[in-house]
Amino acid sequence: MWSPERDREVSGGMGQAERLLAEVREFLKSRVILTAAALDMFTILHGKPATARELAGRLRLQPRGAARLLDCLVTLGLLEKRSEGYSPTSSGELLSSHHPDTILPMVLHLNSLWDSWSGLTDTVRRGKNPRRAVIRERDTKSLKAFIGAMHVVGRSLAAEIAASCEAGRFSRLLDIGGGSGTYTIAFLKKDPKMTAVLFDLKRVIPMARARLRAEGLLTRVKLAAGDFYADELPSGCNLALLSAIIHQNSPAENLALFRKIRRALEPGGALLIRDHIMDESRTNPPAGTLFALNMLVNTDGGDTYTFAEVKKGLERAGFMDVRLVRTGERMDCLVEARKP
């Protein structure tokens, strides 16, 4: 029978088979955390300890199930259990919406992937995931959660990306599918002379406006609403950023998007792509192999791509001087291409 203590006991001296089994069992821990996050337990307990019965009453849960879940979270180091009730540890507080550096939006996004990933076996067999829900249009709550998740992923990486690509060569940034402005903010902070256009869906624009206003950068950014699959892109920029976009598209969709970007860019301008860029074996970076499967179960044609594949699409779209300017393990590879 699995237990957290058993995993700790065997982690040092266990054999190859036991190590592999310990890795396979990790999904049990993930499911515990995802369920607690989906029930917003960490937010409720943040600063307000409660017993299992009290929490069960508040959330309309079955008391025994709530108690077992809470006790397991204690063994995972996310809750403390005292006479007055359960409360989050410093790690558990990161799963509370009250924490300034909360990771809750990303965890909720991962929770939404659980069902689609459960269809991986059928997807590999049939080529199509029977468990994937076709999302025609996200409701406001799920869209906000997704945009929040992308901010959680990007906020620690964005400044590093902006610093590594010599953005000072450019004066006006076009952030395509820019979400709430995480990367726009990083680029503008890196270069005080730069201005930007953030392009995203109409319902995302208010989220971007709020974050840019809070950062004191709203006057340097034009917010443009549209759908890059259906609409032309704003013109007048000499640097376009395509951050974590190409993996959701098929090669044909990326080619069409590259051509739109070329039309929008000023002559001599550049396109910067941030994504997993796979080596020719398609096994590195390792995170990219998992992400390729994530696209397999969640999109019609999305994938992770090699540099040769990206370069081919860019050159077909009319770009030149395509080069890989950064490699990395965290979806932080960068490809740059120039419009003649």
N, C-alpha and C positions, 0 to 999 in steps of 0.2 A: 504494500500500500504506500502511495506517495505521501510524503510530508515535507514541509520546508526543512525540518531538522535533518531528515534523511538526505536531502540534496546537499546540505552543508557538510554532513558527515562524510559523504563519498566524494566530495569535490576535490580533495587533495589526493587520496590514494586509490581512487576508483579505477577500474579497468576501462578499456576502450568501450565495451558494450554499455557499461553503466553511465559513462560520460555521454554517450549518444542518447540513451534513454532520458537522462536528465535534460538534455536539450529538447527532446520531443515533448517532454512534460511541461515546458515553459508556457505552452498555450493555456494551461490551467490557471497560472498566475495572471496572465493577461486578461482572461475572461473575468476573474474576480475584480480586477482594477477597472475594467471597462464597465462592468455592471454597476459598481459603486459610483463611477463618474456619471453614468447615464441617469442614475437616481439622484445625482447632485449631493451626495452624502457629505463630501468634503466641504462644500460651501456651507451647508447647514450646520456642520459641527465646528466650523472655523470660529473660534472665540466663544462658542456656546456649547459646551459639552452636554451630551445627552446619553441616557441609557438606551439599550437596545429596544426596550418596550416603548420608551418615549419617541424614539426615532421612527419605529414601526407605526405608531399611531399617527405621527405627523405625515408620513409618506403613504399611509394606508397599505402597509406591507404585512405579510404574515410574520408574527413575532419570532418564531423559531428560525425561519429563514434569514431574517434580518440579523439575529444574534450570531448565527454561524458565519454570515458574511463579514460582520464587523470583527469577530474574533480572528478570522483569517487575515484581515487587513492589518491587525496587530502583529501577526507573525511575519507579515511582509514589510514591517517597519514603517507603515503609513499612518497608523493610528496608535494612540496610547490608551490603555484601559485603566481607569482609576475608579474609586468609589463613587465619584460624582458622574461618571459616564465615560464615553469615548471622546477623544479629541485628536485632531491631526498632529502628527509630528511635523518637523520642518520640511521633510520631503512631501508629506501628505498635503501640506498647505499649498504646494504648487498646483494641486488639483482643485483648489478652491477658486471660484471666480473673484473672490475678494483680494487675492494675492496680486501685487503689481506685476509680477512676472509669471502669471498663471500659464500653465500649459493645457488647461482644460479644453479650449477649443480644438486643439490638435487631437487630444485623446477622444473627444466626441466624434471627430472626423474618422479616426481609426475605428471607433465603435461602429460607425456606419458602413465600414468596409467588411465587417465580420461576415455578413451574409453572402456577399459576393465572393469573398475568398473561400467560403465553404463550398462554392461551386467549382473550385479549381479542377477537381478530378473530372467532372463532366465536361468542363471546357477543353481540357487536354484531349479527351476522347472525341468530342463532337466538333470542336472548333468554335463553339458558341456557348456562353454561360447561361443556363436556364434560370439561374437565381438572380441575374442582374436585372435590377429595376430600371426601366427606361425613364430617365429624368428629362421630361420635356421642359420643365421650368421649375427651378427650386422655389419652395415657399420662402418667405422672408426670413424665418427663423433658421432654416437650414443653410440659406445663402450666407447669412451673417456668421453662422458657425464656421462655414467653409472659409470665408474671407479671414476670419479670426485665426483659423488654423494655419493659413498661409502666412499670416503675420508672425505667429509663433515660430514657424520654421525659418522665416527669413530675417527676423530682427537681429540675430547675432551674426549672421553671415553677410548681410547687405553691405555694411561698412567695409568689410574685408574685400568684397567683390569690387566695390567702387574704387577702393585704393589700388587694386591690382590691375586695372585696365587702362590707366593713364587717361581718365575721362577729361582731364584738363585740356585736351586737344579740341574739345567740342564745346559749343556754346548753348545748344538747346537739345534737350532730351525728349524723345518720344517713348514713353513707358507703355507698351502695348499689353493690355490685360493687367494693368498695374495694381489692381485690387485696392487696398486701403492706403497705398502709397509707400509701403515699406522701402522699396528700392529707390523710388523717387526721392524720398527723404535722405537716404544715404548718399546719393549722388549730389544732391544740392548742398548737403553739409560738407562734403568733400571739396566742392568748388563753389565758393560764395558768388561767383559771377555767372554761374549756369542758371538757366531757366528751364522749364519743362512743360510738356503736355502729357497729362495722364489720360489714357483712353481705356474705358471699360464700359460694361453694361450700365444702363440708366439707373438700375436699382443699386449698383455698387457705388456710384458717384457720391451720394451723401456720406457713406462711410469714409471715403477718401477725403472729402471736404472736412469732416470732423477731425480726422487724424492730422491732416496738414495744418489746420487751424491751431490745434493743440501744440504743434511743433513750431508755430510761428512762421510757416513757409507758404501759406496759402497765396500770398501776393505774387509769388514767383512761379505759380503753377496755373496753367489753364486746364480745366477739367472738361473733357470731351466724352460724351456718351455715344456708344455705338457697339456694334457686334462685328468683330474682325472677320467672322466667317461671311457676313452678308454685306458689310459696308466698306467703303474706301476709308483709308486712314488719314488723319490730319497731316497737312504738309507743313513745310517751314522748319523742320528739325534736321540736324546733321548727325545725330546719334540716335539710333533706335535700339531699344532693349526688349528682347524676347526672353523673359525669365520664366523658366519652368512651364513652357508652353508646348514645345515641339513634341514632347513625349505623349501628349494626349491626341496627337494627330496621326493620320496615315501619311505615307510619303506624298501622295497626291495633294492632300490638304496642306501639308507644309509647303509644297511647291507653289500652290496658289497664294499662300500667305506671304512667302518670300517675294513673290512678284508684286504684291500690294505694297510691301514695305519698300521695295526698290522704287516704285512709282512715287511714293510719298517723300522719300529722303531727298535732301538737297544733293546736287552733284558733289562728289568727293566725300560724302557722308559715309558712315559706317553702321553696320548692324552688329550687335553684340548678343550672342545666344548663351544663356546659362542653362545647363541641364546636365544629366548624366551623358557622358560621351564614352562609349564602350571601345575597348581595344578590339583588334581584329579577331581575337578568339571569342569575343562576346562574353568573357568571364570576369573581366575587370572594368570598372570597379565592382566589387562584390555586391554593394547595395544596388547597383544598376541591374543586376540579374533579378533581384527580388522585385525591382520596380517594373521591369519588363513584364513579369507575371501580373503585377498589379494592373497594368494597362490591359493585359490579355483578358482578365476577368471583369474589367470595368469599362472598357471602351470597345468600339467597333473595329478600330484600326490602329490604335495607339501602340507605341513601342519605345524602347530605348534604341539609339542609333550609334553607329560607329562614326568616326570622323570622316571616313571616305564617303559614307552615305550622306552625311550632312553637307559635305563639300560638293558632292555631285548635284544635290538639289539647289544649293546656292548658285553654283555656276550656271545651271540651266535657267535660273531666274535672272541672270545677268550680272551677278556680283563677281568680283575678282579679288585677288590677293587674300584668299581664304586661308586662315591659319588657326591652329589650336594654340591659344595663348595661356591656358591654365588647365591643369589636370587636378583631380581631387576625388575624394571618397564620399563627399556629402552633397551630391548634386551641385557641385561648385566648379565643374569644368566650364571653360569659356571658349567659344569660337567667335572669331571676328572676321568680317568680310566687308569689302569696300565697294561702294557704288562708283562707277567711273565718272 
